[in-house]
């Protein structure tokens, strides 16, 4: 039996990366991307005839970082078994160690795990959690954190921003905050949108949702910043949301303040059903009851 016809094992990778010098996650001809870099490294270590095909939890935009990104790939069983070579390490441990030797320093695979066949990094996710770091002109500006913290030109009222953000939580049509894609729904369940001042004085937004549409997180942040500046009322972001159309008044915030922190999944015996529900199209807020009953998700976290 050839390797190409061998049984396939599904492998989950948990990774982190500094997005500064990448043109986003998704592979693009002639550009340095996280997907292209990782798939090439995997092909080298696993001795695959072509770059590995990866499914990712969230396709981050150029400049966006990740501490808790998740991908899966299917690996021929003989290639997986051969990873440790003559060592007594498990294939998972050996893969992490060997990838560290070929990947650039701005990408780190933290762990590799044999996953159930029903595991899908994108569609089986229960929720994604992002962090956005921002400091106003009156806050501390640490040049050592300039790659992951946005320096804003005005002072910001974090309490007002937090109040405005919390008004957007729930199952809603977030078309005002999304770059529309033909045939794609903009209905999402925003589980948390809150602001706090960290110990270092930086203002941090925590944004959690079942899934995100294109540019949604940075647009949500951009909608509450004018409230923090005192230029808009606390209710303004919710007024925009209720229009259910793209709001040109919103400034999409710079990408480098954003990081994908965590992706959560259900128990193994619930993975298949979760992925099935996630693939079901959600057509609008009129489906609130059925979606809440299933706690479903739509699509993935794309282009954030």
DAHURA-V875936 format. One record per pair of residues at least 12 apart in sequence whose C-alpha atoms are under 6 Angstrom apart, sorted by the first residue. I is the first residue (numbers start at 1). GAP is how many residues later the second one is. Records with the same first field share a line. If there is no record, write none. Layout:
BEGIN
I=GAP  GAP
END
This chain:
BEGIN
6=70
7=69  70
8=66  67  68  69
9=65  66  68
10=63  64  105  107
11=61  62  102  103  104
12=59  60  100  101  103
13=57  58  98  99
14=55  56  95  96  97
15=54  93  94  95
16=50  51  52  91  92
17=48  49  89  90
18=47  88
19=44  45  46
20=43
22=40
23=39
24=36  37  38
25=34  35
39=12  13
46=33
54=18  19
55=16  17
56=14  15  65  66
57=13  64  65
58=243  244
59=243  244
60=243  244
61=242  243
63=192  193
64=191  192  194  195
65=194
66=193  194
67=193  194
68=192  193  194
71=50
72=49
92=20  21
118=153  154
119=152
122=178
123=152  155
124=147  150  151
125=139  140
126=84  138  139
127=82  83  136  137
128=80  81  134  135
129=78  79  132  133
130=76  77  129  130  131
131=74  75  127  128
132=72  73  125  126
133=16  70  71  124
134=15  16  68  69
135=16  17  67  68
136=16  18  19  20
137=15  16  17  18
138=17
148=108  109
149=108
150=107
156=72  73
157=71
160=68
161=63  66  67
162=32  33
164=70
165=28  29
166=27
169=21  22  23
170=19  20
171=17  18
172=15  16
173=13  14  71
174=12  13
175=69  70  71
176=65  68  69  70  71
177=39  42
178=35  36  37  38
179=35
187=97
189=20  21
190=19
191=17  18
192=15  16
193=13  14
194=12
210=87
211=89  90
212=89
213=89
214=88  89  90
215=88  89
218=34  35
219=33
222=28  29  30  31
223=14  27
277=19
278=18  19  20
END
